[in-house]
């Protein structure tokens, strides 16, 4: 009896495993889109884009681009299937591109329902907004650059490591949109005057997911410090007051770097008569990389640290004022409000951006020069 039981159990287990192969798709029969795009057409109708790598030796192009006008992403799949050699598969997307015009519409995020509902789709795609018609970048095909999705993925991964943009994928964007204590932020690119792809910085959205404003790369570094999410080395350049520019040169500049291990951001939250107060204390140990004006750093280190602290404080205050004017919260101060002042936060959580716009936010920066280089 025992001799028969083992083969029967093995047969049952093998049969159970094989049922998972019912929807198998062989590589040679699949089309592998690496870029997914969404924009509005000239008549304000949704247009979906995809780019596929081409592996055929005889092909002069490295990629194939398709576009489809359809009411939903699912409907567009049949149209895009008709232009590709294999079966359309959404398992390998690297980037999700969205046009700024689409991002200015309400409820655009609901168009992505199929991506989250169909488990065969990826949600780790880097989300990037393009400042212009999406067709301009989809059909660009630069001959001296990598494939578009590889270029954009590398651009976001490396620049977010330097805190010059954010690395928000679809899953993270979904979390930020449904988190009442903060507003979403995603990477932004554009084409420069010579039609080269350039990282623009970071696009900021409101609680409804609509585009509100953008931060350049310098402002994004400040945002990441406020979020306490600086990774690796972040570079900052300031103009020192009192130092002449001496054009055509800008000899009033000083550049330094900081990183996660030497930057500490602490936020103290309180309320008074229903209004929120945030005291943000930033301690930074920096390394000087460039000083374009004469200064006796070795003997006047405390004075320079004080000057740098005051200039950085002005930069942070300018950024916070910009954020409050647009009634958004990319920093995530609402998370602190919910954690430490829940009763007051609960009363305003449905319109947290407006509540933050009237909050009292104070920044205190303390800079300590840790390295000044071997040159006097």
N, C-alpha and C positions, 0 to 999 in steps of 0.2 A: 504493500500500500504506500509506504514512504517513498519507494523508488519511483512511483508514478506521480506523486504529489509535486516533486521538485520540477520536472519538465512542464507540468500543467501551469505552475505558478510563473515560470519563465516565459511561457507562451502568452499568458494573460498580460504580463508586464510589457512584453514587446508589442503586443497588439495595442495596448493603451498608449504607448509612446508614439506609434506610427500615426495615430489619429491626429497628432499635432502637425503632421506634414501635409494635411489635406490641401492647404492653401499655399503650398510651396511655389516659389517663383524663381526659376533659374536665372542666373546673372545674364546669360546671353539673350534672354527674352525680356529683360527689364530696361527701362529708360531711367537713368539716375539723375534727377534734377538736384542741383546743389544750391540753387538760388530760388527763392520764392518771392514774388513781388506783388504789391497791391497799390493801385493808384486810381485816380479818376481820369476818364477820357475827356475829350473836348465837349461832349454833351453831358458831362457829369455822370456818366454811367461807369460802374466799376470795371476795371481792366486788371486781369491777373496775368502775371509774367512768370516764366520759368527759364532757367538756362541749364543745359545739359553738356557735360564734357563729351567730345567726339574722339573716339579711339581709332577710327579708320585711317590707315596710312595714306590713302589717296586724297583725304580731305585737306584743303588748304586752311580751313578754320579750325580752331581748337574747341569751339563751343557751338551749340545750336540754341537759338533763342525762340521761344514761342510766346504768344500772347492770345488771350481769349477774353471776349466780352460776354459775361454771364452774370446772372443774379447772385450766384453763390459759388464758393470755391469748388464744391462738389460737382456742380453743373459744368464748371470750366474744365474739369478733368477730361471729359469726353472730347472736348474741342482740342485740348492739348495732346491727348492721345492720338488724335487723327494726324498730327504733324510729327510724331516721333516713331522710331522704328520698333520700339519695344513697348512693354506695358508700363504705364505711369506708376511710379512708386514714390511715396513721400517719406521714406525712411532715412534719407541721407542729407537733408537740407543742412547747409552750413550757415547761411544768413537769411534773414527775412527782411527784405527792403520794403519800405513804405514811403510813398510820395507825401510831401508836406501838405498838398491840397487835400489828400484823403485824411491826413491827421487833423485837419481843421474842421472835420465833420463830426457831428455827434453820433454816438452808437457805432462807430466804425469797428470797434473791437468785437462786436457780436458777429461780424463777418468771419471771425477766426474760430467759430464754434467747432467746426469739423476737425480742426487741428487738435483740440483738446479732447473731443468726444471719440475720435477714431484713434485707438491705441497704436495703430501702425505708423502714425505720424510722429516726428520728433518734436520735442519742445525745448531742445537745447540750442536752437538756432539763435545767433546773435541778432538782436533787433536793431536796425539802423534806419534812420530817416534820411531821405535824400532831398536836398534843397533844390527842387526843380522837377520837370516832368520825368517820370521814372524811365521812360523809353530812352532818354538821353544817355543814361548810364548802362542800361541793359544791352543796348546795341552798340556801345562804344567800341568794344573789342580792341583795346590797345595792343599793338604788336610787341612792344618792348616790356610788357608787364605780365605777371602771372594771371591765371584765370581769375575772373572777377570775384567769385566767392572765396577763393584762396587769398586773394589780395585783401579783401574787406575783412575776412576773419583774422588774418595776421595783423592788420592795421588796428582792429579793436583790441585784440589780445595784448599786443605790445604797448599800445598807448594807454590802455587802462592800467597796465602794470606801472606806468609812470604817472598815473593819476590825471592824465590829460583828457580822459573821457571816462565813461562808465562802461561796464561790461554787463549789459542786461539781456538775458535770453527770454524766450517766450514764457517760460515757467515763472521767472522772476517778475516779468512785466505783469503777468496775471496776478501774482501776489501783491505787487505794489498798487494795482488798480483797485483791488478789493480791500486794501488796508486803509482804514479811515485816518490813521495817524501820520500818513505821509503821502506825497504825490510822486508819480513816476518820472523817471529820467532815462533817456536812451541816447545812444551815440548818433552823431549827425555828420554827414559827408556832403560834399558838393564838388562841382567841377570848377577849376580855376580858369583863367583867361586862355591858357594853352590846352584846355580840355584834359588836364590831368586830374585824377581823383585826389581830393584833399580832405583830411579830417578837419571838420569845422569845430568840434568840441562836443557839447551836450545839448540836446533838446529837452526842454522841461514841459511836462503836461500837467493839466489840472486834475481834479478828482474824477471828472467825466472822461478823461483820456484825451481831451483836445489839446492841440499844440498851443502853448502860451508864449514862450520866449526861448531864446538860446543863450548858452554860455560859451564863450571862447575857451581855448585850452587853458589860459591863465586863470580864468574864473573857475574852471572846473577843478583845478588843483586846490583852490581855496574851499570849494564845496566838499571835496573829499577829506580835507583836514577837519572841517566842521562835522562831517559824518564820522570822523575818527576811523577812516578806512584808507589811509595812505599806505600803499604797498611799495616796497623797494625804495628807490630814490625819486623824490619829486623836486623838480628844479623851479626856482622862483627868481625873477629879475625885477628889481625895483629902481625907480628914479629917486635919487636922494635930493631933498630940497636944499637949496643954497649952492649946489654944484652946477656950474655952467655947462650947457650942452656942447658948445664949440662946434657948430655945424660946419661941414656936413657930418661930423661925427657926434655920437651921443655919449659923451664922456662923463655923464652924470649917473651911469648905471652901475649897479652892484648885483652880482648873481650868487646865489647860494643854494644848497640842497639840504633836504631833510628826508627822513624815512620813518617807517612805522615804529622802529625800536627807539627813536629819539623824539617822537612827537606824542604828546599826551593831551587829549581833549576831554575836558570834564564839564558837564552841564548840570547846573543846579536849578531846580524848578520850584517855583512858588506861585501863589495867587494872592491877590488883594482886591476885595470887593468885586470879584468875578473876573478880574483881568489877570492874564498870565504874565509872569516875569521869568525870564531865562537869563542866567549868568553863565556865559561860556568862557571857561578859562583854558587857554591854549599855551602849553609849555613846549618849546621847540629847541632842540640842540642842533645847530647848523654847521655846515662846512662851507667856508667861503671858496668859491671857484673863480670869481672874476671881480676885480675892483678897478674901474677905469679912471678914477680920480685919485690924486695923491692924498694919502691918509696914513698917519702913524698908528697902524692897527695895534701894534704890540704894546704901545704905551697908553693908548686911548680906547682900549677894548670896552670898558663899561659904557663910555659915551656912545660908541657905535652900536652896542647892543640896545641901548635905550632908543636911539634913532630908528633902528630897524624895527623894534617892537612897535613904535608909534606909527610908522608907515604901514606895517602889516595890519595894525588895528584899523587904520583908515580903509584899507582894502576890504577887510572883512565886513566893516560897517556898510560900505558901499554895496557889497553883494547882498547883505541881509535886507537893506532897503529895497533893492530890486526885487527880491523874493516877496517881501511884504506887499509891494505895490501890485503884484500880480495875484495875490491871495493864494499862494501855493506853498508847499512845504517839502521840497526835495531833501532837506536836511534830516527830516524825521523827528522834529521836536515834539510832534504829537505823541510819539511813542513814550517820551519822557513825561509828558503831561498825563497820559493815561496811567503810567506806572506810579506817579507820585502825587497826582492831584485828580484822582479818578472822579470824584463827585462833580467838580467843576468841568472836567473834560467831557463827562457823559452828557452834560447839558448842551454842549456845542459840537459834539463829535460829527453830527450830520453836515455841518458847515465849518469844518475845522480851519480851512484856508482863510475864511473871513475872520475867524476868531484870532488866528495868528497875525493877520495884517494889523491888528490893533494891539498886539502884545508888546511888552517892553523887553527888548532883547539887547543885552549888553555883552560886549566881547572884551576880554582882557588878554593881551598877548605878552608872554615873557620869553624872550629869545636869549639863548646863551651860545656864544661862539665856541664851538668845540674844536675846530681846525681852521687854520687860516692859510695853509699852504706854505711851502718852503721859501717862497720869494718875499722879501721885505718890500 
